[in-house]
Amino acid sequence: MPPVHLWNPDHCGEIDIVIRRDGVWMHEGSPIARKELVRLFSTVLRKDPDGYHLVTPVEKLRIRVEDLPFRAVSLGREGDDLIFVTDVGDEVRAGPDDPIIVQTDPITGEPAPRIHVRRDLWARIARPVFYELVEMAEEVDGQLVVRSGGQAFPLGAVA
C-alpha cells in the first residue's frame, strides 16, 4: 500500500466520486466499470477529520462515501483466524489490530457489522458474510461471539 498517511499535499478541492452504500464507486453519476481503477483508487484513499480523500504526494481531493468505503464480501478460516476479503481485494485477518464491531440500530434492531481494514478505513460486512459469522458463533453469557486472532468479538444478543 502507498504510504498515504505520510503524504501532506495541499487540498485541491473535490472530485465527483461517490462510494455508494452498496459499495459501487461512481464518477460523475456513472459506475466506474474498471475494477483495476477502483482498486488503484482504494489504495490512495484516506480518511481525515474532514472526510474521505484520494491522496497522492502532490494532490488531495475530497470524495463522498455514503456508508463505509469497503465491503467485506467473503470469509475464510485459517486455523483459528477469520480472514475477510473486501470488494477491492484487501485481505483482513480479524484480531486486535483489525477488530470486528457490530452496532445495532436502537429502533430497528438491525445489526451493522464492520471490520477494520487499515488506518481509519473500515469495511461493512455484507449480509451473507455476517450470516456465516453467526453460524460459526458460540453463545457466551447471552451473546453470540466469534473468535479470531486471540480475540473474542460479540455479534449481538442471542434471540
N, C-alpha and C positions, 0 to 999 in steps of 0.2 A: 504494500500500500504506500502511496506517496505520503510524505510527512506533512500533511496539510495543517496539522496542529502547530507546526513551526513557521508557517508562512504568514506574514502580516502585510499583505498588499493593501493598497487603498481600495475603499469601497467604490465600485464603478457603477452602481445602480442595480436595477432589476432586469431579469431576463424572464420572458413569458414561458417559464417551465413550471408545471404543477405536477406533483406526485399525488395522484388521486388516492382516496381512501382504499380503493381496491388494488393499489399497487401499480397502476398503469401510469407511466411517465408521459406527460402531454407537453407539446411545444406548439404554441400559438393555436391551441384548440384541437390539435390532431395528435393521435398517439405516436410516440416515437417507435417506429417499427423495428429498427435495427437493434437487436439485443446487445451487440458489441458496443454500440454507442451508449446505451443505458448503463452497461457495466462500467464503461470509462467514466461517465458522469458520476456514478456511485462511488468511485474511488477518490474523487476530489470533492465529495460532499462533506460539509462540516456544519455543526450546529453551534452557533454563537448565542450570546444572550439576546440579540435582536432578531434571531431566526435562523433559517437554513440558508446556506450559501454554497455555490460552486466556487472553489478557490484554486488558483494557480499561484506561482511565485509573484506574478505581476497583476493579477486581477481578482476581484471578489464581487460576485454577482448574487444577489438575493433571489431565491426561488420560493415557491409556496408548497407546503406539504399539508395535506388535509388531515392526516392522522399521524402515522409514523412512516418514515421513509422506506422501510423494507417490510417484506412479508416472509415469515418462516413457513416454507411450503412443503418441507419433508423432514422426517425424523428418522434417525437410526440409532442403534446402540453400538458402542464399542466398549466391551467389558461392562463395567457398571456405569459408564458415562452416556449421557444423551447428546447426540450430535444433530444439530439442526442445519438445514441448508436453506438459504434465503433465495428469493426470486432473482437476485442479481449474482448468485453463485458463491456467496460467502458461506464458509462452514464455521459453525459456532458450537463449542463444547460447553454445555451448561456447567457452571461451577461458581466459585466465589467471585471471580472477576467478570463473569457473564451470567448474571442471575436470571431466573425465570420469575416474573412478577405477574400476579393475577389480581386486577382490581375488579370489583363488582359494582355495577350500576345500582345505587341505592333504591331507585324507583322500579326498574325493570328486573333487577336481579341478574341481568345478563353479564357473564364474565368477559373481561377484556384482557386476555393474556398477552404478554410480550416477553421478549428475551433481548438482553443487551448484546449488541454486535461488536461495536468498537467506539472508543471515545464516548461521546454523548449521543450515539446513534442506536436506535432500537428497531426491532422487527416485531410487527404484530404477528402472533401465532395464528395461522389460518385455522378455521373451524375444524376441518378434518384432522389436522395435526393435534389440535387440542383434545379432540375425542380420543386419539391414540394415547395421549398422556393420561387422560382419565382412566382408560382401560388398564394401563400399567401401574396406576397409583395404588397405594396401600392406605388403609384407614389408620390414622394416628390421632387420638383424642378428639374424635369427631370431625377431623379434617382429612381430605384426600391429599396425599403427599407423594411426590416423586423425588428420587434421589439421583444426584449426578455430581461428579467432582468432589465427593465427600460432603456435599451439602444436601439438606432437605428443603424442598420447595413446595409450600402449600398451594393447592389448586383451588380450594374452596371447601365449604362445609359439606358434609355428607347429607344428602337429601333424604 
